[in-house]
């Protein structure tokens, strides 16, 4: 479902592009005890322009490491200047996190809104 949504496709559009019936796509997305045939996997891979790993990796089951791998793979398709922005964000965060581990609360990680902040005492 994640890959279909990244393309902003409905199940019907994926069905049209892949030749896989809408009902079957629906069952696969619901994880309705459906083991797809290899030919179905190939049809979906071709329609979505992805690898088997991309298609079969369930973001809810693989954890953050697996989701990061998928995110970075998708980021490789971005224009180079956008890739540089992502690299800068990741490198800045990792540097700040490393400093925070060493220096403690003296270092504030500069990503507002993405992390829960410790509440400050009222003045």
Order of alpha helices (4+ residues) and beta strands (2+ residues): alpha-alpha-alpha-alpha-alpha-alpha-alpha
